[in-house]
Amino acid sequence: MKRTQIFKADGMIVAATLLLAAATAWAQSPHFVGKVTATLVAGNSVQVCFKEAGLGNNQSIDYTASGNATATFVCVNNGGNCPNAANKTTVSGPVAATGTFNSGKNGSISQCLTIQPPGAGGFTCPGGQTRTLSQVSYSGLKITDTTNNITKAATPSQLSATPFTCP
């Protein structure tokens, strides 16, 4: 009779443990809250800000803010002018910024990641001239929780800036 009582007690512990594990897994439901916003900062970069909830307490979550960008670089002389020569280049491609954040005690994360424009590659300017970013445009801006494989588009999803115009 004692064995039956021990077995029943062990069975209840196992059942309680399974129920608790299922409830915990069900309670964690990662999702982005409200709008994911995209804003131009520093004249040519994009800051993507988001809030995600339903993550569980003290979880490290990996994020990638991404999109596509096109940037035009020009050569500017010491007088602040662009020479008549065709000293410019346009580059395009994917851009991204990554970060890892902790959900803390409330199971949510509110953060921003900053995406830089693409580099000029091998484009150089002659002596006495400086390579300068003239125009940049971003499209398809979004945030991805790569830990839970959840993505949400940013608003707006397209932005552009003209930090320098040739006089």
Beta strands, then each sheet from edge to edge (+ up, - down):
strand 1: 31-32
strand 2: 36-41
strand 3: 45-53
strand 4: 60-77
strand 5: 88-102
strand 6: 109-115
strand 7: 129-145
strand 8: 150-155
strand 9: 159-161
sheet 1: 1+ 3- 2+ 8+ 7- 4+ 5-
sheet 2: 1+ 3- 6+
sheet 3: 1+ 3- 2+ 8+ 7- 9+
end
